[in-house]
Amino acid sequence: MSYTSLFCVLVFSVVSATGELQEVNVQRGQEVVLQCRGPTDASVTLLEWTRLDLKSDGYMFFYRNKQFYEAYQLQSFRGRVELVDPQVKDGDFSVVLKNVDISDSGSYECRVVIGTPGKTTHSEVKRVIELKVTDSEATVGRIRGGGNQSGCVGVVAALSLICLLLVVD
């Protein structure tokens, strides 16, 4: 493999890894869907939603063996978080956070350990979402449904073009 091809593979690996970050903006008092998806045929062994910027033991949401465990949930999230799909089927691991407040702004991670029918191994899905809660309606992005994602589409397109030019030369 040439150095150019190796460079392109490394660039796409970095871009793919950073492409998992999603930014969601919402107004205080609203509810927001924090999306996390995986394979549609997945069997959920463990589902954890954590707030990465909190230095605390506990979860925003904890689900294992087809059951939600409120005992592991941080007090500030009790009564405000639920699964979008209570059956956790078709690869939808998203949660709804209700009555958001400015203090809910931060980085959230969805971590899912899944099994696939017919396989004895488990795999893991991770997704990081940056939630920004504001007082101003002008900055509202996604309130239950729509979305404001900060993606790397432009970066991916530019890097793809550069790699294509390097490989062609």
TIBA-554599 format. One record per residue (C-alpha): residue number from 1; x, y, z. Coordinates in steps of 0.5 Angstrom, whole numbers, plus 500, padded with zeros to 3 digits. Example, Ala and Ser with C-alpha at 12.3 -4.5 7.8 and 13.67 -1.06 7.14 Angstrom:
BEGIN
1/525/491/516
2/527/498/514
***
This chain:
BEGIN
1/500/500/500
2/503/507/498
3/504/512/503
4/498/516/500
5/493/511/500
6/495/510/508
7/494/517/509
8/487/517/506
9/485/511/510
10/488/515/516
11/484/521/514
12/478/517/513
13/478/514/520
14/479/520/524
15/473/523/520
16/469/517/521
17/471/517/529
18/469/525/529
19/463/524/525
20/459/521/531
21/459/528/535
22/452/531/534
23/450/538/537
24/443/539/539
25/440/546/541
26/434/547/545
27/430/552/549
28/430/551/556
29/423/548/558
30/422/544/552
31/424/536/551
32/429/534/547
33/430/527/543
34/438/525/544
35/438/520/538
36/442/514/538
37/442/508/533
38/445/501/532
39/444/495/528
40/436/494/527
41/437/486/529
42/441/488/535
43/439/485/542
44/441/490/547
45/445/487/553
46/446/494/556
47/444/501/555
48/448/507/558
49/447/514/557
50/452/518/561
51/453/526/562
52/461/526/560
53/462/532/564
54/459/530/570
55/464/527/575
56/459/523/578
57/458/516/579
58/451/515/576
59/447/515/569
60/442/519/566
61/439/513/564
62/441/505/565
63/438/499/562
64/440/492/562
65/436/485/561
66/430/489/558
67/429/493/565
68/430/500/566
69/434/501/573
70/432/508/577
71/437/506/582
72/443/508/578
73/440/514/575
74/442/521/578
75/437/525/582
76/437/531/577
77/435/526/571
78/429/522/575
79/422/523/572
80/425/527/566
81/428/521/562
82/425/516/558
83/426/511/552
84/423/514/545
85/422/506/544
86/420/503/550
87/421/496/547
88/428/498/545
89/427/495/538
90/430/496/531
91/436/499/533
92/433/505/537
93/437/507/543
94/434/514/543
95/432/518/550
96/427/524/551
97/430/529/556
98/424/533/559
99/423/540/561
100/431/541/560
101/434/547/564
102/441/551/562
103/444/546/567
104/443/540/562
105/448/543/557
106/453/538/556
107/456/532/553
108/452/526/553
109/454/519/551
110/450/513/549
111/454/506/550
112/450/500/548
113/453/493/548
114/449/489/543
115/448/482/541
116/447/480/534
117/442/474/533
118/446/467/531
119/453/470/534
120/456/469/540
121/460/475/540
122/458/482/543
123/459/489/540
124/459/496/542
125/455/502/539
126/458/509/542
127/455/516/540
128/456/523/543
129/452/529/543
130/453/536/545
131/447/539/548
132/446/546/549
133/440/549/552
134/439/556/552
135/433/562/554
136/433/564/546
137/428/562/541
138/433/564/536
139/438/558/537
140/433/553/538
141/435/547/534
142/431/540/535
143/425/540/539
144/423/532/539
145/424/530/532
146/428/535/527
147/435/537/528
148/441/541/528
149/447/537/527
150/454/539/526
151/457/535/521
152/463/534/517
153/460/534/511
154/464/539/508
155/471/537/511
156/469/530/508
157/468/532/501
158/474/536/501
159/479/531/504
160/476/526/499
161/478/531/493
162/485/531/496
163/485/524/497
164/483/523/490
165/488/528/487
166/493/525/491
167/492/518/488
168/491/520/481
169/497/523/481
***
